[in-house]
């Protein structure tokens, strides 16, 4: 109904209709403090949608908005989805969005430990963001300047924070990369800056170490102890010998790392090159960043992963060799149990 049309509704509703008319509102940034995000589930009724809007303090009083929404025909045209509205959004904008599915958002989840190329593939699959534009944005000097690592890094590997994002469709690669970098910055604790000084490490050093820890650890309580091993090795000038750096150097994820792979020529191969690799090898989360900054106070120099993902830590190489033998025995036992559970071949059972 146009605000200029003759109003035959109750006077109060006519005033509301007129007040809600006007030019469309600016889009809402789902990350901003002025924005409220809510979900209208598939199959939700108008009453349920109004309840949600009221609970989020977007409309009031409930009964008047419900009447307004019905007059505007929202009941038969309600679209489900994730919506972001400004706190002072006009009723007309809210109703129009819910009728047309306008401004609906999508969720984009990036799990910990993904490499930058894998994040680009995910963005292309889930958000239809051009893979090339995404990767180009990760190399943009302006993006690296946001982090203050332009002198160390040639791309944003390690700084695309792994979490679930609620974003609008049709983002550009530049917008998505900036969003993920800003998320990293928001998760970096100011207290960690002083810790960098006490460790005599740069931000880039710590993120690089955190990315290796992220790629090594499946059992969360092991993080600080894996970190301790690497800090101790760095302090003593030992090679890190981290398998995930070899995987990164290979440029693909093999089923397993073989002895021959340890000889791959790459500055990222920590079996051949001392110290940290040139940069991060994956996207670490806050827990891995904290572990890199605050390793356990332990003398361990070695670790080996067990089949359940937990590690056995050792101080001496002799202890480490014993741990390797123990893990091999565990693997053999698991395989033997698997063979027993499958039972004998059909021909043997017939006999």
C-alpha positions in Angstrom: 0.0 0.0 0.0 1.4 3.4 -0.9 1.6 6.0 1.8 -0.1 8.4 -0.6 -3.0 6.1 -1.2 -6.3 6.6 0.6 -6.0 4.8 3.9 -9.1 2.8 4.9 -7.4 1.0 7.8 -7.6 2.1 11.5 -5.9 5.4 12.0 -3.0 4.0 14.1 -2.1 1.5 11.4 -2.3 4.2 8.7 0.2 6.2 10.6 2.5 3.2 10.9 2.2 2.5 7.2 3.1 6.0 6.3 6.0 6.1 8.8 7.5 2.8 7.4 7.4 4.0 3.8 10.4 5.6 2.2 13.7 4.7 0.5 15.3 1.4 1.1 17.7 1.2 4.1 21.4 0.6 3.7 22.5 -3.0 3.9 23.5 -4.2 7.3 27.0 -5.5 8.1 26.5 -8.7 10.1 29.7 -8.1 12.0 28.8 -4.6 13.1 27.5 -3.6 16.6 24.5 -1.9 15.0 23.4 -5.2 13.4 21.3 -8.0 14.7 21.4 -11.5 13.1 18.5 -14.0 13.4 17.4 -17.1 11.7 13.9 -17.8 10.3 13.8 -21.6 10.1 12.3 -23.4 7.1 8.5 -23.8 7.6 8.3 -21.1 10.3 4.9 -19.5 10.8 4.4 -15.8 10.7 3.7 -15.9 14.5 7.0 -17.6 15.1 8.8 -15.1 12.9 7.2 -12.2 14.8 8.2 -13.8 18.1 11.8 -14.0 17.0 11.8 -10.4 15.8 10.3 -9.3 19.1 12.8 -11.3 21.2 15.6 -9.6 19.3 14.1 -6.2 20.1 13.6 -5.4 16.4 9.9 -4.7 16.7 7.5 -3.6 19.4 4.7 -3.8 20.3 4.3 -7.4 19.0 0.6 -7.3 18.4 0.8 -4.1 16.3 3.7 -5.4 14.2 1.9 -8.7 13.7 -1.2 -6.8 12.3 1.1 -4.7 10.1 2.8 -7.8 8.7 -0.5 -9.5 7.9 -1.8 -6.4 6.2 1.4 -6.4 4.1 0.8 -10.0 3.1 3.8 -11.4 4.9 2.0 -14.5 6.2 1.8 -16.1 2.8 5.2 -15.0 1.5 7.6 -15.5 4.5 11.0 -16.7 3.3 13.3 -18.7 5.6 16.9 -17.8 6.0 19.5 -16.0 8.1 18.9 -12.3 8.2 20.8 -9.3 9.5 18.8 -6.1 10.4 19.9 -2.8 11.8 18.7 -2.1 15.4 16.6 0.8 14.2 15.3 -1.0 11.0 12.0 0.2 9.7 9.1 -2.2 9.7 8.8 -1.9 5.9 12.4 -2.9 5.4 12.0 -5.9 7.7 8.8 -7.1 6.0 10.2 -6.6 2.5 13.3 -8.6 3.4 11.3 -11.4 4.8 9.0 -11.4 1.8 11.7 -11.4 -0.8 14.5 -13.3 1.0 16.4 -10.0 0.5 19.6 -9.7 2.5 19.7 -13.3 3.6 23.1 -14.4 4.8 25.0 -17.7 4.5 27.2 -19.5 6.9 30.8 -20.3 5.8 32.8 -22.6 8.1 36.6 -22.9 7.9 38.0 -25.6 10.1 41.4 -25.4 11.7 44.5 -26.6 9.9 43.4 -25.9 6.3 46.0 -24.6 3.9 45.3 -21.4 2.0 44.6 -23.2 -1.2 42.1 -25.4 0.6 40.3 -22.3 2.0 40.2 -20.9 -1.6 38.6 -24.2 -2.8 36.0 -24.0 0.0 35.1 -20.4 -0.7 34.6 -21.3 -4.4 32.4 -24.3 -3.6 30.3 -22.7 -0.8 30.2 -19.0 -1.6 31.0 -19.0 -5.4 33.9 -16.7 -4.7 36.4 -16.9 -7.6 39.4 -19.0 -6.5 41.8 -16.9 -8.4 40.5 -13.6 -6.9 40.6 -15.1 -3.4 44.2 -16.2 -3.8 45.1 -12.9 -5.4 43.6 -11.0 -2.4 45.7 -13.1 0.0 48.8 -11.7 -1.7 47.6 -8.1 -1.7 50.3 -6.0 0.1 47.5 -3.9 1.6 46.1 -7.0 3.3 49.5 -8.0 4.7 49.9 -4.4 5.9 46.8 -4.8 8.0 48.7 -7.5 9.9 52.0 -5.8 9.9 53.7 -8.8 8.3 54.4 -7.3 4.9 58.2 -7.6 5.5 58.0 -11.3 6.3 55.1 -12.8 4.4 54.2 -12.9 0.7 50.6 -14.1 1.4 48.1 -14.4 4.2 48.7 -18.1 5.0 48.2 -18.6 8.7 46.1 -15.4 9.1 42.7 -16.5 7.7 41.1 -17.3 11.0 39.3 -20.6 11.2 35.7 -20.2 12.4 32.2 -20.0 11.2 31.3 -16.8 9.4 27.9 -15.4 8.6 28.3 -13.4 5.4 26.2 -12.1 2.6 26.2 -14.0 -0.7 28.3 -12.8 -3.7 31.2 -11.6 -1.7 34.4 -10.7 -3.6 37.6 -12.5 -2.9 39.0 -9.2 -1.5 36.0 -8.8 0.9 36.3 -12.4 2.2 40.0 -12.3 2.8 39.7 -8.9 4.6 37.0 -10.3 6.8 39.1 -13.4 7.7 42.2 -11.3 8.5 40.1 -8.9 10.6 38.8 -12.0 12.5 42.4 -13.1 13.2 43.2 -9.6 14.5 40.2 -9.7 16.8 41.3 -13.0 18.2 44.9 -11.9 18.9 45.1 -10.9 22.6 46.9 -7.6 23.3 48.7 -9.5 26.2 50.4 -11.7 23.6 52.4 -8.7 22.2 54.5 -8.6 25.4 54.9 -12.3 25.3 56.4 -12.0 21.8 59.2 -9.8 23.3 60.0 -12.3 26.1 60.3 -15.1 23.6 62.3 -13.0 21.2 59.9 -14.0 18.4 58.0 -12.0 15.9 54.3 -12.4 15.2 55.1 -14.2 12.0 57.4 -16.7 13.9 54.6 -17.5 16.4 51.9 -17.9 13.8 54.3 -20.2 11.8 54.9 -22.3 14.9 51.2 -22.3 15.8 50.4 -23.6 12.3 52.7 -26.5 12.7 51.2 -27.3 16.2 47.7 -27.1 14.6 48.7 -29.6 12.0 50.3 -32.0 14.4 47.8 -32.2 17.2 44.5 -34.1 17.3 44.3 -34.5 21.1 43.9 -30.9 22.5 45.8 -31.4 25.8 49.0 -32.3 23.8 49.3 -28.8 22.3 51.5 -27.3 25.0 53.8 -30.3 25.0 54.2 -30.4 21.3 55.0 -26.7 21.5 57.6 -27.5 24.3 59.3 -30.0 22.0 59.6 -27.4 19.2 60.7 -24.6 21.5 63.4 -26.9 23.0 64.6 -27.9 19.6 64.8 -24.3 18.4 66.7 -23.4 21.5 69.2 -26.2 21.0 69.6 -25.7 17.3 68.1 -29.1 16.4 66.1 -29.7 13.3 62.3 -29.5 13.9 61.6 -32.6 11.7 57.9 -31.8 11.5 56.1 -34.0 9.1 53.4 -31.3 8.3 56.0 -29.1 6.9 56.9 -31.8 4.4 53.3 -32.2 3.5 53.1 -28.5 2.8 56.3 -28.6 0.7 54.7 -31.4 -1.3 51.7 -29.2 -2.2 49.2 -32.0 -1.6 48.0 -34.2 1.2 49.4 -37.7 0.8 47.9 -40.7 2.7 51.1 -40.9 4.6 54.6 -39.4 4.6 57.3 -41.8 3.4 61.1 -41.7 4.0 61.7 -40.6 0.4 59.4 -37.6 1.0 61.7 -36.3 3.8 64.2 -35.4 1.1 62.0 -33.1 -0.9 63.9 -29.9 -1.7 62.0 -27.0 -0.2 62.7 -24.3 2.4 59.6 -25.6 4.2 61.2 -29.0 4.7 62.2 -28.9 8.4 64.0 -32.2 8.0 66.6 -30.5 5.8 66.5 -26.8 7.0 67.1 -25.7 10.6 64.8 -23.3 12.4 61.2 -22.4 11.5 60.0 -22.6 7.8 59.6 -19.3 5.9 56.0 -19.0 7.0 52.8 -20.7 8.3 51.7 -23.9 6.7 48.0 -23.8 7.8 45.4 -21.7 9.6 45.8 -22.0 13.4 43.1 -21.2 16.0 43.5 -19.3 19.3 44.3 -22.5 21.2 47.3 -23.3 19.0 48.4 -19.6 19.0 48.3 -19.7 22.8 50.2 -23.0 22.9 53.0 -21.5 20.6 53.3 -18.6 23.0 53.1 -20.6 26.2 54.7 -24.0 25.9 54.6 -26.5 28.7 57.6 -26.3 31.0 58.9 -29.8 30.0 62.3 -31.1 28.8 60.8 -33.2 25.9 62.7 -33.3 22.6 60.7 -36.0 20.8 57.1 -37.2 20.3 55.3 -39.9 18.3 51.6 -40.1 17.6 49.6 -43.1 18.7 46.7 -44.5 16.7 44.2 -42.7 19.0 45.8 -39.3 18.2 47.5 -38.9 21.6 51.3 -38.5 21.7 54.1 -40.2 23.6 56.7 -37.6 24.6 60.4 -38.5 25.3 63.5 -36.7 26.5 66.1 -39.0 25.0 66.4 -40.6 21.6 66.5 -44.0 23.2 63.2 -43.4 24.9 61.8 -42.1 21.6 62.8 -45.4 19.8 61.1 -47.4 22.5 58.0 -45.2 22.0 58.1 -45.9 18.3 58.2 -49.6 18.9 55.2 -49.3 21.3 53.2 -47.5 18.7 54.1 -50.1 16.0 52.8 -52.8 18.4 49.6 -50.9 18.9 49.1 -50.6 15.2 49.7 -54.4 14.7 47.3 -55.2 17.5 44.6 -53.0 15.9 45.1 -54.7 12.5 45.0 -58.1 14.1 41.7 -57.3 15.9 40.3 -55.9 12.6 41.1 -59.2 10.8 39.5 -61.2 13.6 36.3 -59.1 13.5 36.0 -59.7 9.7 36.2 -63.5 10.4 37.5 -66.2 8.0 36.7 -66.2 4.3 33.4 -67.6 3.1 35.1 -70.8 1.8 36.7 -71.5 5.2 33.4 -71.0 7.0 31.7 -73.6 4.8 34.2 -76.2 5.8 
